């Protein structure tokens, strides 16, 4: 799993779910960011999310909770 967190010019690469979760909780609480990763189709996918103060992540557009552990595997080409 390789996910790149982007917040304007601030970029951070996470290689595991644990690293992603920890980085979001410690560095991005209360912020809106984008997560960049490869979808199962091989295409680059982007998810815009809000990191809540408690460390949970929601979709910036819909407000629905995001399961970070399954994000790359459940993201399909049609949801781009």
C-alpha positions in Angstrom: 0.0 0.0 0.0 1.4 3.3 -1.0 -0.6 6.4 -0.3 0.6 10.0 -0.8 -0.9 12.6 1.5 -1.0 16.1 -0.1 -1.8 19.4 1.5 -0.8 22.2 -0.9 3.0 21.9 -1.0 3.2 19.5 2.0 3.6 15.9 0.7 4.0 12.7 2.8 4.2 9.1 1.5 2.8 6.3 3.7 3.7 2.7 3.0 1.3 1.0 5.4 -2.1 1.5 6.9 -0.6 2.0 10.4 1.8 4.7 9.1 -1.1 6.4 7.2 -3.4 6.4 10.3 -0.7 7.7 12.6 0.4 10.4 10.2 -3.1 11.7 9.7 -3.8 11.7 13.5 -0.5 13.5 14.4 -0.1 15.9 11.5 -3.4 16.6 9.7 -6.1 16.7 12.4 -8.7 19.3 11.5 -7.5 19.7 8.0 -8.8 18.9 4.5 -6.3 16.9 2.4 -6.1 14.6 -0.6 -5.0 11.0 -0.6 -3.3 9.8 -3.9 -2.9 6.0 -4.6 -3.2 3.4 -7.3 -6.6 1.9 -7.8 -6.9 -1.8 -8.6 -7.3 -0.9 -12.3 -3.8 0.6 -12.2 -5.0 4.1 -12.6 -4.0 6.8 -10.2 -6.9 7.7 -7.9 -7.4 10.7 -5.6 -9.7 10.9 -2.6 -10.5 14.3 -1.0 -11.0 13.9 2.7 -11.4 15.8 6.0 -9.4 14.6 9.0 -11.6 15.1 12.1 -10.1 16.1 15.5 -10.6 12.6 16.8 -8.5 11.2 13.9 -11.4 9.8 11.9 -11.6 10.5 8.2 -14.6 11.5 6.1 -15.2 12.2 2.4 -14.9 15.9 1.8 -17.8 15.9 -0.7 -20.3 13.5 0.8 -19.4 13.5 4.5 -19.4 9.7 4.6 -16.8 8.0 6.8 -13.8 6.5 4.9 -12.2 3.2 5.9 -8.5 3.8 5.3 -7.6 0.2 5.6 -9.6 -0.7 2.5 -9.3 2.5 0.5 -7.1 1.4 -2.4 -8.8 -2.0 -2.8 -12.3 -0.7 -2.8 -11.8 2.4 -5.0 -12.9 1.7 -8.6 -12.5 3.5 -11.8 -16.2 4.4 -11.9 -16.0 6.3 -8.6 -13.4 8.8 -9.9 
